[in-house]
Amino acid sequence: MIHRRQFMQQTALGMAGLSLGAFGGIRPLRAADYPTRPVRWVVGYPAGGSTDITARIMGQYLSEKLGQQFIVENKPGAGNNIGTAEVVNAAPDGYAVYLVNPANAINTTLYKKLSFSFLNDMAPVAGIIRVPNVMVVHPSVPAKTVAEFIAYAKANPGKINMASSGKGTSVHLSGELFMALTGVKMTHVPYRGSNPALTDLIGGQVNVMFDNMPSSIPHIKSGKLRALGVTTAARADALPDIPTVGDTVPGYEASAFFGMGAPKATPADVVDKLNKEINAGLADGKIKAKLADLGGTVIPGSPADFGKLLGDETDKWAKVIKTQNVELVD
């Protein structure tokens, strides 16, 4: 059950700055002194992907600006839930933070039994970037636009295979949202990651994929895949000539988003300090360029702004999962 009102109140108001002393007593935690030791930044994916790279780019910036190392710790497993639970249950002192990503909004509905409520138990700190997905097809598909693809799919019901990087991922749910809004029926073929899915898409074993943009761009430019549309509301700088899916399908928007979260009782002044420094990083030309290389558009703002984004994304994917009867069981 999502207690969204409580979550938004927590986001807006914050909590008193308290931390445990050496002998179990309570003493004020002063943001002016924070951090005095290294900070763990938990990422729920293996090293090397867009999620991990985002944390490392911003972590390096924060290390330089705040004088203590922000150490990225990869804790993959259970669709991000292992890493999420570790931070939710960590001491709320600012020394354990989490790389928030689309899985957190999706898993709230997708998983029936979680040991935490993400919106209640994780305090939003700051948004970092949004990254579009891109609708790509094998060149054998006789469609050069989203409208042509819809017509082709409706003329061939049950014959279109849609690849994804795994059940319940943003890649999968982007396709489910497309089906929900267009009435198109496709067969979902989940893989263990984007690379094997792309390999089969390039080989023609599957027909279409709503892939994360960075991994598909090289294949689009080489002609091995054809891009029909980007999934964000606006065109992407990395593929400026490709229209949005929403140009053809009103109301369609799907993207990966990344930001920082912390245990819910983390002092408000510590949250605000991290938010301020992250926003400064997003305005830094070098950092902005590195994030743009991932296909990302920066999303600066307050903790409340990021909290609203998380609530909206959770609501959106809950509707898609329920409408499309998406379940983890094969």
N, C-alpha and C positions, 0 to 999 in steps of 0.2 A: 504494500500500500504506500503510495507516494503522498507525503504530507507537504504539498508544495507551498502552501501559505506559510507554514513553519519555516521551510527552507529559505524562502525569500525574505522573511523577517530576520532570520539569522544572518543572511547575506548583508542586508542593509544596516543592521544595528551592530553586528559583531558581538564579541564577548569580552569580559574583563580580563586584563592581562595578568594571569597567575601561572606560576610554575612550581614544581616540587623542589624543595631545597635538599641539601645533601642528607639531612636526617629526617626526611619525610615531612618537614614543615612546608608552609606555603610562603613564597616571597614574590614580589613583583618582578615581572620579566620586562626589562626596559628595551624598547626597540632601538634606542640609541646605541646600545651595546651589542645588538644582534647583527651578524652571528659571531660568536666567540670561538667556534669550532666548526669542523666540516659539516656540511648538510648533505643528507642522502636524498637523491632524487630518483624515486622508483619508477621504472618503465615496465609496463606489462607485456612487452614484446621482446624478442631476441635483438641483439645488436645488429645494426646495419640498415634497418628499414627507415622510412620517413619519420615514424614516431620517435625512434631512438635518436636519429640525427637531429631532429628538432630540439630535443632535450639537451643534446651535447653542444649545439650552437649557443643556445641561451644559457646553459650551465657555465660555459666558458666565460661568457660575458659577465654573468653574476659573480663568478669567482674573482674576476679582475676588479669589479666595481666594489664588492663588499669585503674583499680581503680574506675570504675563506673559501676553500674548495667546495663546489657543488658537484658531488660525485654521483654519476649516473650508475644505478644498479638495475640490471635487467632481471626481472622476475616474471618470465612468461609462464603461461599455463592457465587452463580453465577459462579461456576466452577473456583474459585480463583479470579475472576475479581473484587470482592468487596475489598479484601485486597490489590490487585495490584493497583487499582485506588487510594486507600488511600495514599499509599507511593508515587506514581507518582505525586500526588498533594500536598505532604508535602513540607515544607521548605527544600531547598537543603543545609542543614547545618550539615549533618552527624548524626542527632539525631533521624532520622526515616530511618530504613533499612528494607529490604524485603527478605524473604526466597524464592529464585527463585527455581522453580521446573518444571517438564515436562509440566504441564498445560499451562505455559506461552508460550512455543514453539508451543503447539497444538492449543491454543485458538486464536492465531493470524489469523489462517485460518478458524477454526471451527466456530467462532462467526463472523457474518457478520457486526455487528455494535457495535464497542467498542468505549469508550470515550477516549482511549489512543492508541498509537502505542508502544507496549512493547519495541521493539528494538531501537526506537528513544527516548523514554521517561524514560527508566530505565538504569542507568549506571551500567555495570557489575563491581563487586568488587573482588570476588574470588570464585572459585569452592571449594566445600567441598568433596562430595562423589558421586560416581555412584553406583547404586544398581541394580543388575540384576532382571529381572522377570524370572520365571521358567514355562515351559510348562508342565502342569500336567493333567492327565486323570484319570477318574474313573477306577478302576481295571477291570470292565466289558468290557472296550474297548480292543479289541484283538490286541493291538499294543504295542510293547516293545521298539521301536525305532522311531525316527522321520520319517525315510523312510517308515517303516511299517504303521505309522499313515497316511502318505500321500496316500499310496496305498489303505488303508482301506477307507479313506474319498472319494477318487475318485471312488471307487467301490460302494459307498453309497451316491450319491449326494443328498443334501437336508435333510439328516438324522442326521447330526452331529450338536449338539447344543453347541455353544461356550458362556460360561458365562463371564461376566466382572463385575467390581466394579462400572460401570456406563458408559454411552455413552460419548465418547471423552476422557476417561482416558487413561493413558499409558498402562493399562491392556488391554483395548479395542483395542487401536491402534497397540499394539504388535501383536494381532491376525489378524488385518486387513493387516498389513505388511506381515504376513505369507501367507495369502490368495493371496495377490497381487503377491508375488514372486513364489508361487507354483501352482497357478491355482485352488487350493482347494476351494470349496464352502461350507461355514458353516453358520448356522443361529445364528445371534448374539442375546443373551439374557442378557440385561443389568439389574443390580441390584443396589440398593442403598447402595453401599459399598461392601468391600470384604467379610465380615463375612457372610451375607446371601447368597452370591454367592457360597462361599466355603461349606456352609451347604447343599445347593442343589447339588453341585458337589459330595460331600461325599455320599449324599443320592441317587445318580444316576439319578437325574432329569435332569441334563445336563451332557455333556460328556467331555469337555475340557475347560481349562482356562489358560491364560498366566499371572499368578498371581505374585504379589510382593513376592519375595523369603521369607522374614521373616515370613509371615503369613502362608505359605504353608509347611515350613520345618518340623514342628511337625507332620503333617499329612503324609508327605512322609516317615518319620522315623517310624511311627506307622503302615505303610502299607495301610492306608486308601486311599491314592492317589499314583499314579505312576508318577515319573518324567521322562520325555523323553528328555528334553534339557533345558539348560539355554540360555537366550536371548542375553547375552553379547558376544563380540568377543572372549574372553578368558574364560576358565573354572572358576567357582567360588570357592573360598576357602571353603565356607560353604558346598558345594556339589561337592567335588573334583572328584568323580567318574562319574558324569553326564556330557556327552558331550555337546557341544554348538549346538544350532539349526543351526548355520552357517556352521557347519561341513557337514551338509546334504544339506542345502539351501544356496548356495553362495550369499554373499552380505547381509545376514540377520544379523542385530544388532539392539537391542532395549534395553533400560535401563532407569531407573529413574535416574535423576541427581539433586543434590541439591547444592545451593551456595547462596551467598549474593549479592543483588543489592541495589542501592540507587537512589534517584532522579537525573535526568541527569545532573544538574548543581552543584552537590556536588563537592567541591574543590578537585582537583587532589591529593593534599598532604594528605588530609583526607582519600581518597580512598586508596592511597598507604599505609598509616599507618594501616588501617584495613586489607588490603591484606597481609601485612607483618606479622601481628599478627595471622591471620587465618592460613597462611602457617606454622608458628611456631607451632601452635596447631596441625596441621596435621602431624608434625614430632614428636610430643610428644607421647611417648609410651602408656600412659594411655588413652589419647584421641583417639589415633588410635585404641586401643583395643575396646573402647566403640563403635566407629563407625563400626568396624568389626562385632560386635554383631548384627548390623542391616543388615549385609550382604553387607556392603559398602566397596568400594575400594577408597582410598583418591585420589583426583585430584588436587594437588597443582599446582600453576602457577600464572602468572600475570593477571591483569584485562583484558589485551588484549587476553590472552589465553582463559579465561572464556567467553569473548565476542565472540570469534570465535566458541566456542562450542555452544553457544546460537544461533548464526546465522546458523550454520550447522544443528542443531536440528530443527529449524524452517523451513528450506528448506526441510528437509527430511519428516517431518510430513505433510507439505503442499502438497507434491506429493502424499502421501498415502491417505490423506483426499479427494483429487480431483480424484485420480484414482479409489478409492473405493466408491465414492459418499457418504461419511459419512456426515450425517446431524443430527442436534439436535432434529428435529421434529420426533416423533415416527410414 
